[in-house]
Amino acid sequence: MASYALPFEKPIAELERKLEELRHLTNKQNVDVATEISRMEEKIAETRKSIYASLTPWQTVQVARHPLRPYAIDYIREMATDFVELHGDRIHRDDRAIFGGLAKLDGQRVLIIGTQKGRDTKSNLECNFGCAYPEGYRKALRLMKLAAKFRLPIVTLIDTPGAYPGIESEERHIAEAIALNLREMFTFSVPMVVAIIGEGGSGGALGIGIGDRVLILQHAYYSVISPEGCAAILWKNRAYADRAAAALKITSKDLIAMRLADEIIMEPTGGAHADPKLMAANLKQAILKNLRDLLTYTPEHLLAQRYNKFRVMGVFEERQKAVVAAPASISAGA
């Protein structure tokens, strides 16, 4: 796939264009500009670091949606061995927007489930742009029950704009499928690690998002609704998506502050797509670290901890305003 630059990456793209011109000059006219090339490469690295160190929430959403960003299957191919995919929900069909199977992470046997997007028109149509139908969640639940039966830890990789909202989903009861997953995922007495690797959109993400540990990549996001959807509801205009992204508090730092996520997995400078191999290594290390910790707990402890973890989400306190006593003269007159 050709190089792709996000709107805020234009300064980087311009510097890279000048770098290519310098290299072309060296090759075509045999002019030694090694010093200039080295300076330009340093400037590009500094500019990229500066830009990515101060991303706005909306820019973070754009990075999470980057077309070159690694998807779940890319991470599995890079960090897992002996992956055997399991298909179908045994009711309707095999939904390609959610896939899963048995694998090993450094010898540790696990069940991995992930949401999947496509790279081109054909693959996007095959997996419905990462938006699962009810049968996708039913397949995920079937596989998780299998893992629980054989005492295998469960790892889920989330990257979806949301569950498919069309008439077919309603006909096959999408809300019931997601709700059933939420209930059942609290009952599996095996370690469960969730990693949000890109988009974490609404119930589509939450349908495989219950776990003992919730990890999130640095430039991923997790939200009850997309910024565009929120803007359309609150401001009647999707053009206010940037304002909605800020109001929704959907970035990794926001989620950690609100205790909706447990750990941020740092990305290479420039995003996960800048160095997919390094990103996969970081993700694998974080998953294994949490799995090793969770494997020391008893099943009863896992279940109790998981329940308490989600039970306290959204808890808030109300403080009663102090009542100012009325002046004595007014009280007497009343």
C-alpha positions in Angstrom: 0.0 0.0 0.0 1.2 3.5 -0.8 2.4 5.9 1.8 -0.4 7.7 3.6 -0.2 10.9 5.5 -2.8 12.2 8.0 -3.8 15.9 7.8 -1.6 16.9 10.8 1.3 15.0 9.3 1.7 17.4 6.4 4.9 19.0 7.8 6.5 15.5 8.0 5.3 14.6 4.5 6.9 17.8 3.2 10.2 17.1 4.8 10.2 13.5 3.5 9.5 14.8 0.0 12.6 17.1 0.3 14.6 14.1 1.6 13.7 12.1 -1.4 14.8 14.9 -3.6 18.2 14.9 -1.9 18.6 11.2 -2.4 17.5 11.5 -6.1 20.1 14.2 -6.5 22.8 11.9 -5.1 21.8 9.0 -7.4 21.3 11.0 -10.6 24.1 13.6 -10.5 26.6 11.8 -8.2 26.6 14.7 -5.7 27.7 14.0 -2.2 24.9 15.4 0.1 25.3 12.8 2.9 25.5 15.6 5.5 22.4 17.3 4.3 20.5 13.9 4.2 21.6 13.1 7.8 20.4 16.5 9.0 17.1 16.1 7.2 16.5 12.7 8.7 17.2 14.1 12.2 14.7 17.0 11.5 12.1 14.5 10.3 12.5 12.4 13.5 12.3 15.5 15.7 9.2 16.8 13.9 7.4 13.5 14.1 8.3 13.2 17.8 7.0 16.7 18.5 3.7 16.2 16.6 2.9 12.8 18.2 3.8 14.1 21.7 0.9 16.6 21.6 -1.9 14.9 19.7 -5.4 16.2 20.2 -8.2 13.6 21.0 -9.4 14.0 17.4 -6.0 13.4 16.0 -5.7 10.3 18.2 -8.9 9.0 16.6 -7.3 9.6 13.2 -4.2 7.6 14.1 -6.3 4.8 15.5 -8.0 4.6 12.1 -4.9 4.9 10.0 -5.2 2.5 7.0 -1.6 1.2 7.5 -2.1 0.5 11.2 -1.6 -3.2 12.2 -4.8 -5.1 12.6 -5.5 -8.0 14.9 -4.5 -10.7 12.4 -1.2 -8.9 11.8 -0.4 -9.0 15.5 -1.3 -12.6 15.8 1.0 -13.5 12.9 3.8 -11.6 14.5 3.6 -12.6 18.1 1.8 -16.0 18.2 2.7 -19.5 17.1 0.7 -22.5 16.2 -2.4 -20.4 15.5 -5.4 -22.6 14.6 -8.5 -20.6 13.6 -11.9 -21.9 14.6 -15.0 -21.0 12.5 -18.7 -20.4 12.8 -21.3 -19.8 15.5 -23.1 -23.2 14.9 -26.3 -21.2 14.3 -26.1 -19.0 11.2 -22.7 -18.5 9.6 -19.0 -17.6 10.0 -18.7 -13.8 10.6 -15.3 -12.7 9.3 -15.5 -9.4 11.3 -14.7 -11.4 14.4 -12.2 -14.3 14.3 -10.6 -16.5 16.9 -8.6 -19.6 17.5 -6.0 -21.5 19.6 -2.4 -20.2 19.7 0.7 -20.0 21.8 2.5 -16.9 23.2 6.0 -17.9 24.1 4.7 -21.4 24.8 1.7 -20.2 26.8 -1.4 -21.8 25.3 -4.2 -19.2 24.9 -7.4 -18.6 23.0 -7.2 -15.4 21.0 -10.2 -13.5 19.6 -10.0 -10.4 17.5 -12.1 -8.0 15.5 -10.8 -7.6 11.9 -10.9 -4.8 9.3 -9.8 -5.1 5.6 -7.0 -3.5 3.6 -8.9 -3.1 0.4 -12.5 -3.2 -1.0 -12.6 -6.9 -1.3 -11.3 -7.7 2.2 -13.4 -4.8 3.8 -16.6 -6.3 2.3 -15.6 -9.7 3.5 -15.3 -8.6 7.1 -17.9 -5.8 6.8 -15.4 -3.0 7.6 -14.8 -4.6 11.1 -18.5 -4.3 12.1 -19.7 -7.7 13.4 -23.1 -9.2 13.0 -24.8 -11.1 15.9 -23.2 -14.3 14.7 -19.8 -12.8 15.2 -20.5 -12.4 18.9 -22.1 -15.8 19.2 -19.0 -17.3 17.6 -16.8 -15.4 20.1 -18.9 -16.7 23.0 -18.7 -20.3 21.7 -14.9 -20.1 21.6 -14.7 -18.5 25.0 -16.8 -21.3 26.5 -14.4 -23.8 24.8 -11.4 -22.0 26.4 -13.1 -22.0 29.8 -13.8 -25.7 29.5 -10.1 -26.5 28.9 -8.8 -23.9 31.3 -7.1 -21.8 28.7 -6.5 -18.0 29.2 -8.5 -15.7 26.9 -7.0 -12.8 25.0 -9.1 -10.4 22.9 -7.8 -7.8 20.5 -10.3 -5.0 19.8 -10.4 -2.8 16.7 -13.9 -2.0 15.6 -16.0 1.1 14.9 -18.9 -0.8 16.4 -21.3 -3.6 15.8 -23.2 -3.6 12.5 -26.4 -1.6 13.0 -28.3 -2.7 9.9 -31.6 -4.5 9.6 -29.9 -7.9 9.3 -28.4 -7.4 12.8 -31.7 -6.4 14.2 -33.4 -9.4 12.7 -30.9 -11.7 14.3 -30.9 -9.9 17.6 -27.6 -8.0 17.9 -28.5 -6.5 21.3 -29.3 -9.9 22.8 -26.0 -11.4 21.4 -23.9 -8.6 22.9 -25.8 -8.6 26.2 -25.3 -12.4 26.5 -21.6 -12.0 26.0 -21.4 -9.4 28.7 -23.1 -11.7 31.2 -21.2 -14.8 30.3 -17.8 -13.2 30.2 -18.2 -12.5 34.0 -18.6 -16.2 34.6 -15.4 -17.7 33.0 -13.0 -18.6 35.7 -9.9 -18.3 33.5 -7.6 -15.3 33.1 -8.9 -12.8 30.5 -6.9 -10.0 29.0 -8.4 -7.4 26.7 -6.3 -5.2 24.4 -7.7 -2.2 22.5 -5.4 -1.9 19.5 -7.2 0.7 17.4 -10.9 1.7 17.6 -12.9 0.6 20.5 -16.4 1.6 19.4 -19.5 1.2 21.6 -21.1 -2.2 22.3 -19.3 -3.6 19.3 -16.1 -3.4 21.3 -17.6 -4.2 24.7 -19.1 -7.4 23.3 -15.6 -9.0 23.7 -14.3 -6.4 26.1 -14.9 -7.9 29.6 -11.6 -8.9 31.1 -9.5 -9.0 34.2 -7.1 -6.6 32.6 -8.0 -4.0 30.0 -4.9 -2.7 28.1 -5.0 0.0 25.5 -2.4 1.1 22.9 -1.2 4.7 23.3 -3.0 6.0 20.3 -6.1 3.8 20.4 -9.4 5.0 21.7 -12.4 3.5 23.6 -15.8 5.2 23.5 -19.5 4.7 23.9 -20.1 6.3 20.5 -17.9 7.6 17.6 -17.0 11.3 17.7 -19.0 11.8 14.4 -22.1 10.1 15.9 -21.8 12.2 19.1 -21.4 15.4 17.1 -24.4 14.5 14.9 -26.6 14.1 18.1 -25.3 17.0 20.2 -24.5 19.6 17.5 -26.6 18.3 14.6 -23.4 18.3 12.5 -20.7 15.7 12.1 -18.2 18.5 11.4 -17.9 19.0 15.1 -16.3 15.6 15.5 -13.1 17.2 16.9 -15.1 18.9 19.7 -17.0 15.7 20.4 -13.7 13.7 20.7 -12.5 16.0 23.3 -15.7 16.0 25.3 -16.0 12.2 25.2 -12.7 11.6 27.1 -11.8 8.7 24.8 -8.0 8.7 24.8 -5.8 6.2 26.6 -4.8 8.8 29.2 -8.4 9.7 29.9 -9.3 6.0 30.3 -6.5 5.4 32.7 -7.6 8.5 34.7 -11.2 7.2 34.9 -10.0 3.7 35.7 -11.7 2.3 32.6 -8.4 0.8 31.4 -5.5 -0.6 33.4 -2.4 -0.1 31.3 -1.2 1.9 28.3 1.0 0.1 25.9 3.4 2.7 24.3 3.6 2.9 20.5 6.6 3.7 18.4 7.0 7.4 17.5 4.7 8.0 14.6 2.1 5.3 15.7 1.9 1.6 15.6 2.1 1.6 11.8 5.6 3.3 11.9 7.1 0.1 13.3 4.6 -2.9 13.4 7.2 -5.4 14.6 8.2 -3.3 17.6 4.5 -2.6 18.3 3.8 -6.4 18.2 6.7 -7.0 20.6 5.4 -4.4 23.0 1.9 -5.8 22.9 3.1 -9.4 23.4 5.2 -8.4 26.4 2.3 -6.6 28.0 -0.2 -9.4 27.4 2.2 -12.0 28.8 3.1 -9.9 31.8 -0.5 -9.6 32.8 -1.3 -13.3 32.0 1.6 -14.5 34.3 0.2 -12.3 37.1 -3.4 -13.5 36.6 -2.4 -17.2 36.5 -1.3 -16.9 40.1 -4.9 -16.2 41.2 -7.4 -18.8 42.1 -10.6 -19.0 40.0 -12.6 -17.6 42.8 -10.3 -14.6 43.1 -10.5 -13.9 39.4 -14.2 -13.9 39.3 -14.6 -11.7 42.4 -11.9 -9.2 41.1 -13.5 -9.0 37.7 -16.9 -8.3 39.1 -15.6 -5.6 41.4 -13.5 -4.1 38.7 -16.5 -3.4 36.5 -19.0 -2.8 39.4 -17.2 0.4 40.5 -17.1 1.9 37.0 -19.2 5.0 36.7 -19.5 5.5 40.5 -19.8 9.1 41.5 -20.4 11.1 44.6 -23.0 13.8 45.2 -22.4 16.6 47.7 -25.3 18.5 49.1 -25.0 22.2 48.8 -24.9 24.0 52.2 -28.2 25.6 53.0 -27.8 29.3 53.9 -30.0 30.2 56.9 -32.5 33.0 56.3 -32.0 36.2 58.3 -33.9 36.2 61.6 -36.2 39.1 60.6 -37.3 37.2 57.5 -37.9 34.0 59.4 -40.0 35.8 62.0 -42.0 37.5 59.3 -42.8 34.2 57.7 
